[in-house]
Amino acid sequence: MQLNQATDYAFRVVLFLARLPLNEVASSHVIADRQDIPLRYLQKITRQLAVAGLIKSYRGVVGGFALAKPAQEITLYDVIVAMEGPLAINHCLPDGKACSLHHGGDCPVHQSLVAIEGRLKADLASVTFAALAAKSK
């Protein structure tokens, strides 16, 4: 499993915004320049992050972007779900009926992967952008 480039850029955007002083807004040009993200790509990413409720966009001369909620309430898991969709390491996990052998929850591989996926989600959800911002100052 590998996260796509847009998700990596989304991590950069949220971390950049988490480092800003409270109520400060950053323009898309500043974010693109400082995070080395192509501006057109940044627009797509910020749209997805805004739809997910992780960032807010502000229009006008002093417009730009800011976090939609405190950085301690935004996790790596939140950004991954916003950019990639629900996390499932195998197609049978969200729907046991998707098993081509029709084993569903009785399959020992399924049971193991459910446990692994649960730990992965919990680990990703335990890393907040406030903690990441504090480490990178």
C-alpha positions in Angstrom: 0.0 0.0 0.0 1.3 3.4 -0.9 -0.3 6.8 -0.5 -0.6 8.9 -3.6 1.3 12.2 -4.2 -1.8 14.3 -3.5 -2.0 12.9 0.0 1.7 13.7 0.6 1.0 17.3 -0.6 -2.1 17.4 1.6 0.1 16.4 4.7 2.4 19.4 3.8 -0.5 21.8 3.4 -2.1 20.9 6.8 1.2 20.9 8.6 2.1 24.3 7.1 -1.3 25.7 8.2 -0.8 24.1 11.7 2.4 26.0 12.1 0.7 29.4 11.5 -0.3 31.6 14.4 -4.0 31.3 15.4 -6.3 33.0 12.9 -3.6 33.6 10.3 -4.5 32.8 6.7 -2.0 31.7 4.1 -2.6 32.4 0.4 -2.4 29.6 -2.1 0.7 31.2 -3.7 2.5 31.3 -0.4 1.6 27.6 0.4 2.6 26.5 -3.1 5.9 28.3 -3.0 6.9 27.3 0.5 5.8 23.7 0.2 7.0 23.2 -3.4 3.6 22.2 -4.7 2.4 23.1 -8.2 -0.3 25.7 -7.8 -2.9 23.9 -10.0 -2.4 20.7 -8.0 -2.6 22.7 -4.7 -6.1 24.0 -5.8 -7.3 20.4 -6.2 -5.9 19.4 -2.8 -7.3 22.4 -0.9 -10.7 21.7 -2.4 -10.7 18.2 -1.1 -9.4 19.2 2.3 -12.1 21.9 2.5 -14.9 19.5 1.6 -13.6 17.2 4.3 -13.9 20.0 6.8 -10.2 20.1 7.6 -9.4 23.5 6.2 -11.4 26.7 5.4 -10.9 28.9 2.4 -11.3 32.7 2.5 -12.0 34.7 -0.6 -10.8 38.2 -1.4 -7.7 40.3 -1.3 -6.6 38.8 2.0 -8.0 35.4 1.2 -6.3 32.1 1.5 -6.5 29.0 3.7 -6.5 28.2 7.4 -7.3 25.1 9.5 -11.0 24.6 10.0 -10.5 23.3 13.5 -7.6 23.1 16.0 -4.5 21.2 14.9 -4.8 18.8 17.8 -8.1 17.7 16.3 -6.7 16.9 12.9 -4.8 13.6 12.5 -2.9 11.8 9.8 -5.9 9.5 9.4 -8.2 12.4 8.8 -6.0 13.7 5.9 -5.7 10.2 4.4 -9.4 9.6 4.4 -10.0 13.1 2.9 -7.6 12.4 0.1 -7.8 8.7 -0.5 -11.2 7.7 0.8 -11.9 5.1 3.5 -8.9 3.1 4.5 -9.2 -0.6 3.7 -6.1 -2.7 3.2 -8.1 -5.4 1.4 -11.3 -5.3 -0.6 -12.9 -7.9 1.6 -12.5 -6.0 4.9 -15.4 -3.4 4.5 -17.6 -6.1 3.0 -17.1 -9.7 4.0 -19.3 -10.7 1.1 -16.6 -9.5 -1.3 -14.6 -12.6 -0.5 -14.3 -14.7 -3.7 -14.3 -17.8 -1.5 -17.4 -16.6 0.3 -15.7 -17.1 3.7 -16.2 -13.5 4.9 -15.4 -13.2 8.6 -14.6 -16.9 9.0 -11.4 -16.5 6.9 -8.3 -16.5 9.1 -6.6 -14.0 6.6 -9.6 -11.7 6.9 -9.5 -11.9 10.7 -5.8 -11.1 10.8 -6.2 -8.2 8.3 -9.1 -6.7 10.3 -6.9 -6.6 13.4 -3.9 -5.1 11.5 -6.1 -2.5 9.8 -7.6 -1.5 13.1 -4.1 -1.0 14.6 -3.0 1.0 11.5 -6.1 3.3 11.8 -5.6 3.8 15.5 -1.9 4.6 15.0 -2.7 7.1 12.2 -5.4 8.6 14.3 -3.1 9.1 17.2 -0.8 11.4 15.3 -2.1 15.0 15.4 -0.9 17.9 13.4 -0.3 19.9 16.6 2.2 17.2 17.6 3.8 17.3 14.2 4.0 21.0 14.2 5.6 21.1 17.6 8.3 18.6 16.4 9.1 20.7 13.3 9.6 24.2 14.9 
